[in-house]
Amino acid sequence: MNVPKSVKRSIFCASLFGLGVLCFACKVHVMQSRADGYILIPKARFSLCETFVSLDEVLDTPKAVAQSRWPLAYQSLKNEGLFTVARPARAATADEMARFSGLMKPSKKHP
């Protein structure tokens, strides 16, 4: 079977591009933040795990929970020094305040 050079070249370029995207995903966390948009942070080790992570969720979670739930992202953020940044406490909603004070039954969304 005789395949034209242009087709071979296209297949080679597409394969090379796919390999590059795969290597990029193995080396970098893509972290989404409400304030900063998307942030790229190098991973602690070469892996496809935890490629897309919410930065706000990791930083708003207690450190022990974040370390067990997102070990690679936690280590990368620690290496970058982002855990030392003070984050303002999230204001509780009226529903949460009522539940904590015992005035209201928990809503179905929040057990």
Secondary structure, 3 states (H helix, E strand, C coil): CCCCHHHHHHHHHHHHHHHHHHHHHHHEEEEEECCCEEEEEECCCCCCCCCEEEHHHHHHCCHHHHHHHCHHHHHHHHHHCHHHCCCCCCCCCHHHHHHHHCCCCCCCCCC
